[in-house]
């Protein structure tokens, strides 16, 4: 299939192709890649791909919005690194809730070296499910990650020992609930353990070994092999409201945190169970003090290199012709 990408704003067709490829490198639940894009004179639109929802693990499409928010942050960052201001409008049409954002690269911008560094980290960021070493994440780096979340209107609170112990128990409990749900297991198995010929889902090679003594790593994407590992740093990213726009912002915050970590040599993986089970998510919210809606739980540390997860071809995530708004 011939790739037909239209220029957008001040971006040439080749530049649009480049920034869209960056957008598609965002993480998503089970690597479903639930996004679609269109480009035209007015800019670039980001749409939800509802054919890639997870009705069991994500019935209210919260994680779909987080994933699309991460893709949007990659898109914004790549446009900025190309020298243009990515003027962004979230949820621009009330009549079309699946149109998540419009990005209009209409004006030249001086490139911020901090954002340029994040743009360079986009192709290097990969979810790392393998055991981490005992090397701790520096306190200064954690402060930088908290700041990254706040820039995107989300928060990464500092958890005390009691909260971490409570979170660990919630992870175990939510994991048990999901393991006892045949519908969840069928959906999970449908998207994991795939061969490299697939362009979506989590391939067998990307699962790797999980840590035998890491109580945070319970969901096995590999062959069941367990190896020694150290206790990781675990963080929660949340928002003060839980509407679709908050979830989109949380996805952008998540990606800014992940790219900031990647630029500093830190690996990350997701601990999804406690935010996928609604009753457990409510208890996690209480654990955090009741004011913050938990959106993402991350495991951070220093791991070994892992295989890349595949991505859909760009022509598969493009509208043709693009239904771009003015």
Number of C-alpha atoms within 10 A of each C-alpha: 5 5 12 16 23 22 19 22 20 19 23 13 15 12 18 25 19 15 21 27 20 23 25 27 22 26 26 23 21 19 21 22 27 23 27 24 26 24 30 22 17 18 25 27 27 26 25 22 18 13 9 13 20 21 12 17 22 16 12 13 17 21 26 27 27 28 29 31 32 28 30 32 25 28 27 27 25 27 28 23 24 20 18 22 21 24 15 17 13 17 19 15 14 8 8 10 13 17 19 24 24 26 23 25 25 17 13 13 15 11 15 11 10 11 18 17 16 25 26 17 20 24 16 15 24 23 20 26 26 26 25 26 15 13 12 14 18 9 9 9 14 19 12 14 22 20 18 24 27 18 13 19 16 28 25 25 14 15 15 8 9 10 15 16 12 14 24 15 15 21 26 16 16 21 19 13 14 18 13 11 11 10 14 17 14 11 15 20 15 13 18 20 19 18 15 16 8 13 17 20 25 27 25 17 18 24 24 22 20 25 22 15 14 17 15 20 22 16 16 17 23 20 13 12 12 17 14 14 20 18 20 23 17 20 22 22 23 28 23 14 14 16 11 18 17 22 26 29 26 31 33 29 32 32 28 26 27 30 29 26 24 21 19 12 15 19 26 26 19 20 22 19 24 26 26 21 20 13 12 19 20 16 18 23 18 14 18 20 11 13 13 22 25 27 26 24 22 21 21 23 25 21 19 11 10 15 14 17 22 19 17 17 13 16 15 13 19 21 17 15 12 16 12 16 15 7
